[in-house]
Amino acid sequence: MEELLRQILVKLDKIETNVGQFQSEVRGRFEQIDKRFEQIDKRFVQVDKRFEQIDKRFAQVDERFAQIDKRFAQVDEHFAEMNKRFARVDERFAQMEKRFATMEARLERLEQGMEEVNGRLDRLENDMVNVKGRLERVERGLCEVKEALLRLENQVADDVHALLKNIDKKVEEKGFEIYALNKRLLHVEGAIEQIQSQE
């Protein structure tokens, strides 16, 4: 019986020592767990601070998104205005294309007219060349006529001078003949007067 009690006491001692060891181990584990929890709490505090920073950053991001949304709204308004202006520009381009079409048609007509005018000018130039040639021939003929007239004038002057000389000679000869006839007439008249006086 005592032996059993002794064995039981030994076992109880062992159990107590084991329980003490287990308790010390448990206390150590709990202390470690407490330390881990303290670290975790510190980490949570850091995480909370980080989340606060993140919340602030998200608030800033939200503000930026709000600003960006406003900018997008402004950009949309600008695009709407630009679309309106592009529509007006398209209308202006359509009008300009119509005007260019009419201008091109008018230019084509003008080019045709210019071609006709050029043809007429070519014909006129040819006619002018012909007229110029004829005028040159006429001028040459006039020069020849002038030269002939000068020759004729010189010849006529010489002939007239010669004729005048001949006329002067003949007038002188006739003058002598008239003088002789006058003398003879006076002589006859004197003779007639003598005859009449004798009767």
C-alpha positions, 0 to 999 in steps of 0.5 A: 500500500505504501509502495502504491502511495509512494509510486502515486506520489512519485507520479504526482511529483512527476505530474506536478513537475510536468505541469510546472514545466507545461505551465512555464512553457505555456506562460512562455508561449503566452508571453511570446503570443503577447509579444506577438500581439503587441507587435501585431498591435503595433503593426495594426497601428502602423497599418491604421496610420497607413490606411489613414494616409491611404484614405487621405490619398484616396480623398486627394485622388477623389478630388483629382478625379472630381477635377478631372471629371470637371475637366472632362466636362469642359473638354466635352463642352469644348468638343461640342463647340469644336464639332459645331465649329467643324460643322460650320467649317464643313459648310464653309468648305462646301460653299467654297467648293461650289464657288471653286467649281463656278470659278473653275467653270468661269476660268475654263470659259476664260481660257477658251476665250483667251485661246480664241483671242490668242488665235485672233491675235496670231491672225492679226499679227500675221495680217500686220506682218503682211501689211508691214511687208506691203507698206515696206514695198509701198515705201520702196515704191514711193522712194523709187517714185521720189527718185524718179520725180527728182530725176524728172524735176532735174530733167524738166528744169534743164529742159525748161531752161533750154526752152527758155533760152531758145524762146529768148533767142527766137524772141530776139530774132523776132525782135530784129525782124519786127524792127526791120519790118518797122523800118520797112513800114516807115520807109513805105509810109514815107514813100506813100506820103511823097507820092501823095504830095506829088499828086 
